[in-house]
Amino acid sequence: MKKEDLLKKFAWDGVQCEEELILRAMLYDDPQWILQSFSKEFLKNLFLKHIHRFERENRSFWKLLLEVSNEEIERASKENLREGCKPIPY
């Protein structure tokens, strides 16, 4: 089955943007399939660009899989307005 067909299940609201569908797959699908289907560098850039979409557990998981450094996470968080506006969890 092609990547496009597998990503269709994440278009539940009619979104056709491949970047958004891949993000949804990273959050809700089998990570092994995602890593086999897309380059690590592409996923790493997507992860850092949309760091605000990943909660603590998902962030740590993808950070390890994609070999993202703490400095890269820190830089991406500072550059992302949405990440800076998140309330601090208690």
ZADO-1210 file (C-alpha; in nm, 4 decimals, padded with zeros to 6 digits):
<atoms>
<atom x="00.0000" y="00.0000" z="00.0000" code="MET" pos="1"/>
<atom x="00.1276" y="00.3472" z="-00.0858" code="LYS" pos="2"/>
<atom x="00.2084" y="00.6177" z="00.1687" code="LYS" pos="3"/>
<atom x="-00.0676" y="00.8398" z="00.0333" code="GLU" pos="4"/>
<atom x="-00.3277" y="00.5695" z="00.0905" code="ASP" pos="5"/>
<atom x="-00.2099" y="00.5079" z="00.4458" code="LEU" pos="6"/>
<atom x="-00.2127" y="00.8800" z="00.5251" code="LEU" pos="7"/>
<atom x="-00.5748" y="00.9138" z="00.4064" code="LYS" pos="8"/>
<atom x="-00.7007" y="00.7780" z="00.7386" code="LYS" pos="9"/>
<atom x="-00.5679" y="01.0955" z="00.9029" code="PHE" pos="10"/>
<atom x="-00.7700" y="01.3240" z="00.6747" code="ALA" pos="11"/>
<atom x="-01.0787" y="01.2898" z="00.8957" code="TRP" pos="12"/>
<atom x="-01.1592" y="01.6606" z="00.8578" code="ASP" pos="13"/>
<atom x="-01.0816" y="01.6872" z="00.4885" code="GLY" pos="14"/>
<atom x="-00.7268" y="01.8210" z="00.5303" code="VAL" pos="15"/>
<atom x="-00.5112" y="01.7214" z="00.2343" code="GLN" pos="16"/>
<atom x="-00.1822" y="01.8847" z="00.3383" code="CYS" pos="17"/>
<atom x="00.0759" y="01.6068" z="00.3439" code="GLU" pos="18"/>
<atom x="00.2732" y="01.7765" z="00.6218" code="GLU" pos="19"/>
<atom x="-00.0328" y="01.7850" z="00.8497" code="GLU" pos="20"/>
<atom x="-00.1187" y="01.4230" z="00.7720" code="LEU" pos="21"/>
<atom x="00.2362" y="01.3110" z="00.8530" code="ILE" pos="22"/>
<atom x="00.2223" y="01.5038" z="01.1815" code="LEU" pos="23"/>
<atom x="-00.1007" y="01.3286" z="01.2712" code="ARG" pos="24"/>
<atom x="00.0576" y="00.9955" z="01.1827" code="ALA" pos="25"/>
<atom x="00.3533" y="01.0771" z="01.4099" code="MET" pos="26"/>
<atom x="00.1119" y="01.1445" z="01.6941" code="LEU" pos="27"/>
<atom x="-00.1348" y="00.8590" z="01.6406" code="TYR" pos="28"/>
<atom x="00.0117" y="00.5827" z="01.4238" code="ASP" pos="29"/>
<atom x="00.2787" y="00.3143" z="01.4345" code="ASP" pos="30"/>
<atom x="00.6199" y="00.4841" z="01.4607" code="PRO" pos="31"/>
<atom x="00.7913" y="00.1946" z="01.2872" code="GLN" pos="32"/>
<atom x="00.5844" y="00.2502" z="00.9717" code="TRP" pos="33"/>
<atom x="00.6527" y="00.6247" z="00.9824" code="ILE" pos="34"/>
<atom x="01.0291" y="00.5757" z="01.0156" code="LEU" pos="35"/>
<atom x="01.0289" y="00.3313" z="00.7246" code="GLN" pos="36"/>
<atom x="00.8191" y="00.5596" z="00.5044" code="SER" pos="37"/>
<atom x="00.9924" y="00.8941" z="00.5522" code="PHE" pos="38"/>
<atom x="01.3515" y="01.0060" z="00.5907" code="SER" pos="39"/>
<atom x="01.4765" y="01.0713" z="00.9405" code="LYS" pos="40"/>
<atom x="01.5929" y="01.4204" z="00.8411" code="GLU" pos="41"/>
<atom x="01.2490" y="01.5112" z="00.7019" code="PHE" pos="42"/>
<atom x="01.0769" y="01.3879" z="01.0181" code="LEU" pos="43"/>
<atom x="01.3265" y="01.5706" z="01.2371" code="LYS" pos="44"/>
<atom x="01.2630" y="01.9014" z="01.0582" code="ASN" pos="45"/>
<atom x="00.8876" y="01.8476" z="01.0796" code="LEU" pos="46"/>
<atom x="00.9141" y="01.7626" z="01.4493" code="PHE" pos="47"/>
<atom x="01.1154" y="02.0752" z="01.5279" code="LEU" pos="48"/>
<atom x="00.8900" y="02.2983" z="01.3158" code="LYS" pos="49"/>
<atom x="00.5799" y="02.1749" z="01.4994" code="HIS" pos="50"/>
<atom x="00.7302" y="02.1133" z="01.8442" code="ILE" pos="51"/>
<atom x="00.4230" y="02.2685" z="02.0080" code="HIS" pos="52"/>
<atom x="00.2053" y="01.9793" z="01.8867" code="ARG" pos="53"/>
<atom x="00.3967" y="01.7184" z="02.0867" code="PHE" pos="54"/>
<atom x="00.3191" y="01.6708" z="02.4537" code="GLU" pos="55"/>
<atom x="00.5807" y="01.5537" z="02.7029" code="ARG" pos="56"/>
<atom x="00.5696" y="01.1780" z="02.6314" code="GLU" pos="57"/>
<atom x="00.5505" y="01.2107" z="02.2532" code="ASN" pos="58"/>
<atom x="00.8192" y="01.4777" z="02.2544" code="ARG" pos="59"/>
<atom x="01.0641" y="01.2588" z="02.4473" code="SER" pos="60"/>
<atom x="00.9848" y="00.9571" z="02.2305" code="PHE" pos="61"/>
<atom x="01.0416" y="01.1355" z="01.8992" code="TRP" pos="62"/>
<atom x="01.3422" y="01.3211" z="02.0375" code="LYS" pos="63"/>
<atom x="01.5128" y="00.9874" z="02.1011" code="LEU" pos="64"/>
<atom x="01.4063" y="00.8256" z="01.7733" code="LEU" pos="65"/>
<atom x="01.5104" y="01.1209" z="01.5600" code="LEU" pos="66"/>
<atom x="01.8279" y="01.1883" z="01.7600" code="GLU" pos="67"/>
<atom x="01.7383" y="01.5495" z="01.8365" code="VAL" pos="68"/>
<atom x="01.9696" y="01.7293" z="02.0778" code="SER" pos="69"/>
<atom x="01.8549" y="01.9336" z="02.3768" code="ASN" pos="70"/>
<atom x="01.9961" y="02.2438" z="02.2084" code="GLU" pos="71"/>
<atom x="01.7828" y="02.1833" z="01.8983" code="GLU" pos="72"/>
<atom x="01.4722" y="02.1382" z="02.1144" code="ILE" pos="73"/>
<atom x="01.5511" y="02.4553" z="02.3070" code="GLU" pos="74"/>
<atom x="01.6105" y="02.6564" z="01.9886" code="ARG" pos="75"/>
<atom x="01.2919" y="02.5272" z="01.8251" code="ALA" pos="76"/>
<atom x="01.0908" y="02.6055" z="02.1401" code="SER" pos="77"/>
<atom x="01.2212" y="02.9625" z="02.1519" code="LYS" pos="78"/>
<atom x="01.1430" y="03.0190" z="01.7840" code="GLU" pos="79"/>
<atom x="00.7900" y="02.8809" z="01.8148" code="ASN" pos="80"/>
<atom x="00.5374" y="03.1343" z="01.9427" code="LEU" pos="81"/>
<atom x="00.2804" y="02.8672" z="02.0318" code="ARG" pos="82"/>
<atom x="00.5312" y="02.6769" z="02.2422" code="GLU" pos="83"/>
<atom x="00.6118" y="02.9912" z="02.4394" code="GLY" pos="84"/>
<atom x="00.2441" y="03.0515" z="02.5174" code="CYS" pos="85"/>
<atom x="00.1769" y="02.7093" z="02.6716" code="LYS" pos="86"/>
<atom x="00.0840" y="02.7171" z="03.0405" code="PRO" pos="87"/>
<atom x="00.3280" y="02.5446" z="03.2735" code="ILE" pos="88"/>
<atom x="00.1884" y="02.2048" z="03.3874" code="PRO" pos="89"/>
<atom x="00.1670" y="02.1528" z="03.7615" code="TYR" pos="90"/>
</atoms>
